[in-house]
Amino acid sequence: MTTPTFLSLGVAEPIQRALAAENYLEPTPIQARAIPLILSGRDVVGIAQTGTGKTAAFGLPLLQRLAADRTKAGPHAVRALILAPTRELALQIHDSLGRYGRHLGLRLAVVLGGVNQSRQVEAARRGVDILVATPGRLLDLVNQKHIRLGAATTLVIDEADRMFDMGFIRDVRRIVAQLPRERQSMLFSATMPADVAHLVAEVLRNPARIDISPAAVTVDLVEQRVHFVAEKDKRALLLDLLRDHAMTRVIVFTRTKHHANRVAELLDKTGHRVNTIHGNKSQNARQHALEGFRTGRSRILVATDIASRGIDIDDVSHVINLDIPDVAENYVHRIGRTARAGSGGTAISFCDPSERESLRAVERLVKRPLAVAGGERRPPVFAQIVEPKPAPKAARSAERPRSRSRFRNRRNSPRAA
Ligand code: AMP
């Protein structure tokens, strides 16, 4: 089979020119499969995470269809709606589509929370070809009648699993209820748990399914190692690893905001150029942190899972997981930050004895044991730690009389009397 090109997929000339300027030489696998389907008008469900090129996979055919049909959006109306769970992702999608569509003269706008709404209202008033939005603010503006969705004949739901994690799903359903029934819908999700599958069944019509599962995409490109280390020694190990000059651009992941702040403080005090990004930071602070990292002003970005999802920064040389994520899928998202569109990277995870089960879950998901750093074997302590398993029912009830009788014996003993 010949390798597809953007031309052979049917991408129009003005978009091809924009892609050439981006130095996109050939389509990524998800683009190769999604573009012709979406151009033909099909609904599509894509199992793919950020980093696979999925923004262009839905964005290019979307831009092309809107440009081909020059219906104008009326005041307050939207022709195509893209929903994203986080502000960062919404901004990124808006920015990418702006670049891919720069020769098309379409109107793009972004609507997101955490900033003043007046500019968003003003943009909507003139009518919008493509609106990228986070669900909460969009619903606000719809309820205030600044935005009308009745003419939005294309819908994209991006990172649907994250929508559920972040509690946006009711808002998403309310938004979908405002859209016309006759429409083209696409949904992308890194994973396909039952909730997301239900949403697909509700929202999409006979969708084509494209599965670019993370295990196949990222995991193979990323060199992965694990250090078995006591919790109290993690920070010293981090500082030690950071002495390696090959770590040019590093994301350090922590499970909690609190931990992220403490680690960033430590790094700052020890002379590292560091930015932090987590859910408690204001929109401006998050943008500022990302910009600092993107431009290389800081070498290290400390991030939590929610804030980091979808961050699109090229040339991240290393991801360090200061703790093993509770949800194994987050591991794949984290390490995916260092394997953008085909380039490899290194992911180093720290695992203390309490995280053994989480590590197992990760290894099951990526279908391999992580290499132990330094070529050591797994420390025997890891094999020895046995957490008390809940006893089977029968055994538990058998134990009860014994303990009661011990108690009785004690009370009846001469000392207790
Ligand atoms: P996405 O999954 O959409 O976040 O894209 C991940 C990264 O891949 C972004 O930095 C894109 O600019 C880049 N990218 C997307 N498509 C291509 C392509 N066909 N060739 C090279 N880079 C691409």
Residues whose N, C-alpha, C, O or C-beta is under 5 A from the ligand:
A	BS01	AMP	N23 Y24 L25 E26 P27 T28 Q49 T50 G51 T52 G53 K54 T55 A56 D312 R340 A341
